[in-house]
Amino acid sequence: MKSFICLVIFFFAGLGHAYGASHFRICAFNLHSFGEAKAKKSSVMRTLTQIIARCDVTLLQEVRDRKERALSELLERLNRFQAEHRYQAVASQRLGRSDSYQEQYVFVYRADTATVTGHYQSPDNRPGDVDAFAREPFVVRFRAPKTAIKEFVLIPQHTAPANTSKELDALYDVLQDVRKMWKTEDVMLLGDFNADCAYAKRKREKLQLITDKNLHWLIADETDTTVRASTSCSYDRIVVHGQRFASAVVPSSAKAFNFQMEYGLTEEQALEVSDHYPVEVLLKNGAHKLLPSFFGDLSRETEQKMFKSFSCFFLSPLVVQTLTW
Ligand SMILES: *[C@@H]1O[C@H](CO)[C@@H](O)[C@H](O)[C@H]1NC(C)=O
């Protein structure tokens, strides 16, 4: 009898995990020149919508939407595609050294799971290296009450391939500024860092962004974030700062999302969408915090096993009593 009840409890605990407690997904996607031309291709827009609708927050890069119609078209499609969520966007100014080539950082987010509590355009006035960035970070702070971390800051970066190392150094300084300014350790850096292959020129041990022990690089160096079968480079990255944020991440959930395979596209069709895969990571939900603190830094699986055994241990006699009463 007791083992049967335990089975029942296991079953519901499993259901709770599968349905009640969905994780919070953060994505970063280089859209390879997103503007009017792409917005006109409905198959491309359909795939983009499918990809972005998977995420609670998506950083879009290479948004080159001069007439500012492509982004609103994308938002309309997202809101039609998933009526249970409300998608909104917060965008930087157009950034770039020349008038002829500019990009925006855009964060698309589900207004029902996240709200913007602050944003800040980094001024790019690093002493001795003014104008270090081709596209200086547009920093956004989100509040996501259902996540274990509750509130966090995202620092986006799409480096210029020719200056990757220098820009990653400057990015480290932006991280320090943001920590001081907003008095928070809970910061994530994400985007197309061009941090691999021909563009990662400087030795790794010379980059503070890599050597600082408080920074956790979640996308492995072997990950291929490029669509072309002929290339394998880990350009797009997600890096979290601090132990607290690192422990709020679902272990091993950071990956590139191979939308070509997922949606059965040819390489040519996938390249119409972008030459990059998005990268993504899951945040644990707030229920995580309900577990007693002595569980500490155990993996989620271990926690769940322990939680279930505890439930059986404490609840079974109660249930047996009720049933035999
Ligand atoms: C690289 O950095 C130098 C010096 O700051 C700058 O003049 C140049 O325009 C940068 N190149 C690119 C492609 O951003």
The ligand as a Gaussian input file, in Angstrom:
#p B3LYP/6-31G(d) Opt

LIG

0 1
 C       38.774000      48.560000     -34.627000
 O       39.283000      49.482000     -33.682000
 C       39.919000      50.621000     -34.228000
 C       40.514000      51.422000     -33.096000
 O       39.561000      51.717000     -32.092000
 C       38.920000      51.419000     -35.032000
 O       39.524000      52.559000     -35.620000
 C       38.348000      50.531000     -36.126000
 O       37.328000      51.215000     -36.819000
 C       37.767000      49.266000     -35.508000
 N       37.307000      48.360000     -36.565000
 C       36.072000      47.940000     -36.621000
 C       35.729000      47.038000     -37.773000
 O       35.231000      48.247000     -35.793000

